[in-house]
Amino acid sequence: MPWVDTHILCMRIRLAAWALLAALPTLTACHPRVSSRAAWRVSPSPLVLAPTVADTVETEEVAKGVLLHRLVNVRAPWRAWVLDVDMAACVQLQAVKGSPTAVGRHTTSVLLSRLPAAAQAVAAVNADFFLFAPPGVPTNAHIERGTVIAGPGPNVLLGYDAARGLFIDSVRVRGAVVSAHGTLDLVNWNRPAPNRAGLVDARWAVPLDTLVRRRAVRLEPIVPVRQDSSAGRYVVRAARAGDTLAYGDTLLLVVPPAMRARVVPGDTATVQRRLTPSWPRETVGGRGVLLVDSMVHTDVDREGNAGFRGLNPRTAAGIATVGSSQRLLLAVIDGRQARYSVGMTLRQTAELLQALGAQRAVNLDGGGSSAMIVRDRDSGALRVRSKPSDPTGERQVGNALAVLASCAAR
């Protein structure tokens, strides 16, 4: 696909004459590589950044409603790739784990390639921070097509649902196990902790550690709970020595010592679980809120250690809202490559998303994980458009966020 070279000066000329259709051929002359297939869309508006932000901006349309911007700052130096997704167009998002459980790592390219052809996947970026052992377990909630694979953790989420649209926020677990001996309030789901009452289902697939296992009981289904707020009925059984994982429709219930009398082996119990304030269709986690109400958040100067906040390759997501219309901005900044791109600090990443028009933004996993993958519009081949910092190329990651050129199941 040809590039649209959009030098800042030429962009200013274009904007000044935007209303004069007769002048459009003259303006196009500013861009010698413009073709009819790479014309600017009216929405979102042409990207204009101050010269202090980027020396050059190049843009191509990778699908209807999805633009890819390449930004270059030669002084820093840094290079960034930004997917600009018009959520009012025929597009949708999907959190991609690449397996039915929370465990497992793949490159972002592999995660994108495994989506079915009918999904019309056009691009993806790496998403959440993850554990190396067990490999690939996201540190926050991974919800994929409404299915909770990993439950909420301590950090914020980038999510989408029909009621809220795009959001950067937290979701929490609410639920209860009710038996003849009392009610056990649930606060965890697929995120077991020894002192927090919670459920583990087969999608977690991480063996319980010794302390958690001692506090677990097994729930054998009579009428299993569905992946919504409906209630299911179970028989409570004492956990066996080998019950470190949940299988099939069986659940493991973690019961803190002070609550043990409320759920007794042999009881018949009703189980209800839900997420509040909403049950998103898709979520991936982040760490470090960058923007709130168009302002750089104080987290950028205190999140993690100095190395985390310093110059690094970055992946970040921003939401730009105008009226009822939303745009998703997915940015990947190359880094750790002297004279090509040194990366950005957490604050600089926030300021870039701010310059792009985002009012809310969150930092995703960065470093060697950062990758921007785009499907070539002509050949259909997947291309790594960014330049990952690992010497071997793309790193295997815990999950990704994909952009689909499809209206189905929105």
C-alpha positions as a printed Julia matrix, in Angstrom:
410×3 Matrix{Float64}:
   0.0     0.0    0.0
   1.53    3.4   -0.94
   2.44    5.78   1.83
   0.86    9.23   2.19
   3.82   11.51   3.1
   2.27   14.17   5.33
   4.91   16.71   6.21
   3.64   19.16   8.8
   3.87   22.19   6.49
   1.93   20.45   3.76
  -0.67   19.31   6.25
  -1.25   22.92   7.28
  -1.79   23.88   3.62
  -4.25   21.0    3.25
  -6.23   22.02   6.31
  -6.39   25.66   5.19
  -7.9    24.61   1.87
  -9.96   21.65   3.04
 -13.28   23.28   2.13
 -12.14   24.16  -1.4
 -12.61   20.99  -3.4
 -11.3    22.61  -6.52
  -7.96   23.09  -4.82
  -7.58   19.45  -3.84
  -5.48   18.44  -6.89
  -3.05   21.26  -6.05
  -2.78   20.09  -2.48
  -2.2    16.52  -3.6
   0.89   17.73  -5.4
   2.41   18.23  -1.97
   2.32   14.44  -1.63
   3.99   12.88  -4.68
   3.12    9.33  -3.58
  -0.64    9.88  -3.09
  -2.84    7.42  -4.96
  -6.62    7.13  -5.19
  -6.48    4.08  -2.86
  -4.6     6.06  -0.2
  -6.82    9.15  -0.03
  -7.53   10.86   3.28
 -10.76    9.94   5.0
 -12.96   12.74   6.35
 -13.34   10.88   9.66
 -11.09   10.7   11.53
  -9.63   14.03  10.43
  -6.15   14.22   8.94
  -3.54   13.85  11.64
  -1.7    17.07  12.38
   0.99   17.19  15.07
   3.15   20.1   16.15
   6.74   20.0   14.83
   7.9    19.67  18.43
   6.1    16.29  18.59
   6.99   14.7   15.26
   8.99   15.84  12.26
   7.03   13.7    9.82
   3.72   11.85   9.81
   2.97    9.2    7.22
  -0.46    7.61   6.97
  -2.03    4.68   5.16
  -5.5     3.16   5.33
  -5.25   -0.51   6.26
  -9.02   -1.09   6.33
 -12.15    0.98   6.25
 -12.12    3.0    9.45
  -8.56    1.93  10.38
  -5.57    4.17   9.66
  -1.92    3.46  10.41
   0.27    6.46  11.21
   4.06    6.34  11.26
   5.55    9.14  13.35
   9.22   10.13  13.3
  11.08   12.46  15.63
  14.67   12.7   14.42
  15.99   14.7   17.35
  15.13   12.35  20.21
  15.26   10.09  18.18
  12.11    7.98  18.27
   9.75    6.25  15.87
   6.18    5.32  16.66
   3.37    3.45  14.95
  -0.23    4.36  15.75
  -3.35    2.46  14.77
  -6.18    4.98  14.57
  -9.48    3.07  14.78
 -12.81    4.77  14.12
 -15.2     2.81  16.34
 -18.18    4.19  14.38
 -16.97    2.28  11.31
 -17.52   -1.41  10.63
 -14.82   -2.58  13.05
 -14.62   -4.5   16.3
 -11.97   -5.48  18.82
 -10.97   -8.85  20.19
  -8.74   -9.77  23.09
  -6.68  -12.74  21.89
  -5.11  -15.3   24.2
  -4.38  -17.99  21.61
  -5.52  -20.84  23.87
  -8.61  -21.7   25.92
  -6.75  -21.18  29.21
  -4.76  -18.43  30.91
  -1.47  -20.26  30.39
   0.6   -19.97  27.23
   2.73  -17.54  25.21
   2.84  -16.74  21.48
   4.1   -13.85  19.38
   1.59  -11.16  18.48
   1.93  -12.27  14.84
   0.94  -15.83  15.73
  -1.98  -14.63  17.85
  -3.26  -12.54  14.94
  -2.71  -15.34  12.41
  -4.75  -17.82  14.46
  -7.95  -15.82  14.21
 -10.33  -17.33  11.65
 -10.49  -15.77   8.19
 -14.12  -14.8    8.81
 -12.97  -12.47  11.59
 -11.19  -10.27   9.0
  -8.38   -9.44  11.42
  -6.32   -6.53  10.07
  -3.95   -5.59  12.9
  -2.88   -6.32  16.46
  -0.62   -5.06  19.24
   0.72   -6.88  22.27
  -1.38   -6.27  25.36
  -1.02   -7.1   29.06
   1.97   -7.74  31.28
   2.32  -11.46  31.96
   4.05  -14.04  34.12
   7.0   -16.08  32.88
   6.12  -18.9   35.3
   3.5   -20.16  34.69
   4.2   -18.84  31.2
   1.97  -16.19  29.71
  -0.6   -15.73  32.49
  -1.91  -12.14  32.17
  -1.55  -10.0   35.27
  -5.08   -8.65  34.89
  -8.4    -9.73  33.44
  -8.44  -11.31  30.0
 -12.03  -11.48  28.77
 -12.43  -12.77  25.22
 -15.82  -12.67  23.5
 -17.46  -12.44  26.91
 -15.57  -15.4   28.4
 -13.49  -14.8   31.53
 -10.18  -16.61  31.02
  -8.18  -14.7   33.65
  -9.97  -12.73  36.32
  -9.46   -9.13  37.45
  -6.17   -8.29  39.11
  -4.93   -5.1   40.78
  -4.56   -2.87  37.72
  -6.83   -1.09  35.25
  -8.3    -2.54  32.07
  -8.8    -1.45  28.52
 -12.19   -2.84  27.64
 -15.14   -2.75  25.3
 -18.8    -3.56  25.74
 -21.96   -2.45  24.0
 -23.22   -0.43  26.96
 -20.07    1.54  27.71
 -18.22    1.42  24.41
 -14.46    1.74  24.94
 -13.37    2.31  28.53
 -10.29    2.38  30.75
 -11.39    1.35  34.21
 -11.5    -1.51  36.7
 -13.98   -4.35  36.93
 -14.61   -6.35  40.08
 -15.96   -9.78  40.93
 -19.19  -10.02  42.84
 -20.96  -13.24  43.74
 -21.9   -15.63  46.49
 -22.0   -19.28  47.44
 -25.14  -19.96  49.46
 -25.61  -23.19  51.42
 -27.59  -24.34  54.46
 -24.68  -23.17  56.65
 -24.48  -19.59  55.4
 -23.35  -17.31  52.59
 -19.81  -16.92  51.34
 -19.27  -13.67  49.41
 -16.98  -14.06  46.41
 -14.36  -11.46  45.49
 -12.05  -13.44  43.17
 -12.55  -15.4   39.97
  -9.67  -17.13  38.2
  -7.22  -15.19  40.35
  -6.84  -17.36  43.48
  -5.44  -15.95  46.71
  -5.29  -17.73  50.09
  -7.14  -15.05  52.08
  -9.78  -14.06  49.52
 -12.87  -16.13  48.79
 -12.97  -16.99  45.13
 -13.71  -19.45  42.35
 -11.4   -21.21  39.95
 -12.73  -22.79  36.77
 -11.08  -24.86  34.06
 -10.0   -21.8   32.06
  -7.46  -20.8   34.71
  -5.28  -23.93  34.28
  -2.67  -22.76  36.79
  -2.08  -25.35  39.53
  -3.03  -24.07  42.98
  -0.08  -23.54  45.27
   0.15  -25.48  48.52
  -1.45  -22.84  50.77
  -4.36  -22.14  48.44
  -4.99  -25.86  47.89
  -5.34  -26.4   51.64
  -8.16  -23.86  51.65
 -10.0   -25.18  48.6
 -13.1   -27.35  48.31
 -14.49  -28.93  45.15
 -17.87  -27.99  43.7
 -19.39  -30.75  41.57
 -22.14  -29.49  39.27
 -25.78  -30.41  39.48
 -26.7   -27.47  37.23
 -23.47  -25.66  36.27
 -23.34  -21.86  36.18
 -23.14  -20.28  32.74
 -20.75  -17.52  31.7
 -23.15  -14.83  32.86
 -24.88  -13.9   36.1
 -27.13  -16.98  36.18
 -26.93  -19.19  39.24
 -25.78  -22.81  39.24
 -26.2   -25.58  41.82
 -23.33  -27.7   43.1
 -22.5   -30.35  45.69
 -19.65  -29.38  47.99
 -16.88  -31.99  48.27
 -13.63  -31.96  50.2
 -10.72  -31.35  47.85
  -8.61  -34.4   47.11
  -4.82  -34.33  47.07
  -4.79  -34.16  43.28
  -7.33  -31.33  43.03
  -4.9   -28.61  42.0
  -6.81  -27.79  38.8
 -10.47  -27.47  37.91
 -11.67  -29.69  35.07
 -14.78  -29.51  32.92
 -17.69  -27.96  34.82
 -16.19  -28.61  38.25
 -15.17  -25.55  40.25
 -12.63  -25.11  43.0
 -13.73  -22.78  45.78
 -11.11  -21.06  47.94
 -12.48  -20.62  51.48
 -10.46  -18.45  53.92
 -10.16  -20.06  57.39
 -12.54  -17.57  59.07
 -15.33  -18.52  56.62
 -14.93  -22.33  56.68
 -18.14  -22.95  58.62
 -20.25  -21.4   55.84
 -19.52  -24.08  53.24
 -19.35  -27.67  54.5
 -18.61  -30.81  52.43
 -21.88  -32.53  51.62
 -23.83  -29.26  51.31
 -25.79  -28.41  48.22
 -24.81  -24.86  47.3
 -26.03  -22.23  44.87
 -23.24  -20.32  43.11
 -23.6   -16.95  41.44
 -20.81  -14.91  39.91
 -20.74  -11.69  37.96
 -18.57   -8.7   37.13
 -19.32   -5.09  38.08
 -19.94   -2.37  37.02
 -20.38   -4.23  33.7
 -19.49   -7.5   32.05
 -17.25   -6.44  29.16
 -17.14   -8.37  25.92
 -13.38   -7.8   25.57
 -10.68   -6.7   28.04
  -6.91   -6.64  28.33
  -4.96   -5.26  31.26
  -2.49   -2.43  31.58
  -0.25   -0.89  34.18
   0.05    2.83  34.58
  -2.82    5.21  33.81
  -1.43    7.83  31.42
  -4.29   10.27  30.82
  -7.49   11.16  32.67
  -9.79   13.84  31.24
  -7.05   14.87  28.76
  -4.56   15.52  31.59
  -1.36   13.59  32.24
  -2.02   11.43  35.29
   0.26   11.57  38.32
   0.86    7.8   37.98
   3.35    8.48  35.21
   5.84    9.85  37.75
   5.4     7.18  40.43
   4.41    3.95  38.67
   7.01    1.22  39.22
  10.7     1.97  39.54
  12.86    4.51  37.72
  13.78    1.97  35.05
  10.14    1.24  34.33
   9.34    4.96  34.01
  12.44    5.7   31.92
  13.19    5.36  28.21
  11.79    2.08  26.91
   9.95    0.6   23.97
   6.26    1.16  24.72
   2.81   -0.04  23.81
  -0.08    2.13  24.95
  -3.77    2.7   24.24
  -5.76    5.91  24.19
  -9.43    6.72  23.77
 -10.5     9.91  21.96
 -14.18   10.78  22.37
 -16.01   13.51  20.46
 -19.71   13.55  21.21
 -20.91    9.97  20.89
 -18.04    8.98  18.57
 -14.96    7.15  19.84
 -11.55    6.52  18.36
  -9.1     3.94  19.71
  -5.43    4.91  19.41
  -3.0     1.99  19.76
   0.59    3.23  19.86
   3.8     1.21  19.64
   7.04    3.14  20.18
  10.28    1.47  19.14
  13.13    1.72  21.63
  16.54    0.6   22.92
  18.02    1.21  19.45
  20.52    4.09  19.47
  20.36    6.54  16.56
  17.12    4.9   15.36
  14.71    5.05  18.3
  15.56    5.3   21.99
  11.98    4.83  23.17
   9.94    7.02  25.49
   9.49    7.61  29.18
   6.1     6.94  30.71
   5.45   10.69  30.77
   6.48   11.13  27.13
   4.13    8.31  26.16
   1.29   10.08  27.95
   2.13   13.33  26.18
   2.16   11.61  22.79
  -1.32   10.13  23.35
  -2.43   13.56  24.54
  -1.12   15.15  21.33
  -2.98   12.51  19.32
  -6.24   13.66  20.88
  -6.82   11.0   23.55
  -8.62   12.01  26.72
  -7.94    8.7   28.5
  -4.93    6.43  28.04
  -3.23    3.46  29.65
   0.22    1.93  29.36
   0.35   -1.68  28.15
   3.29   -4.09  28.29
   6.42   -2.67  26.7
  10.1    -3.45  26.33
  10.82   -6.44  24.14
   7.11   -7.27  24.09
   6.13   -4.19  22.07
   5.0    -5.08  18.54
   2.69   -3.66  15.88
   1.42   -6.25  13.39
  -0.56   -5.2   10.31
  -2.04   -7.25   7.48
  -0.96   -6.01   4.06
  -4.05   -4.84   2.21
  -2.81   -6.11  -1.17
  -1.15   -9.45  -0.37
  -2.96  -10.35   2.88
   0.4   -11.16   4.5
   1.07  -10.16   8.11
   3.93   -7.7    8.58
   5.73   -6.58  11.71
   5.62   -2.83  11.13
   7.45   -1.84  14.3
  11.03   -2.81  15.09
  11.02   -4.99  18.25
  14.02   -4.47  20.51
  14.78   -8.15  21.22
  17.74   -9.33  19.08
  15.72  -12.36  17.96
  12.72  -10.28  16.87
   9.21  -10.65  18.2
   8.87  -11.83  21.78
   6.26  -14.36  22.79
   3.64  -12.58  24.89
   0.67  -13.45  27.06
  -2.07  -11.88  24.94
  -2.84   -9.34  22.25
  -5.54   -6.9   21.2
  -6.71   -7.36  17.6
  -8.65   -5.02  15.32
 -11.18   -6.76  13.07
 -12.68   -5.26   9.91
 -16.09   -6.75  10.64
 -19.45   -5.63  12.08
 -20.36   -9.12  13.29
 -21.13   -9.64  16.99
 -20.59   -6.02  17.96
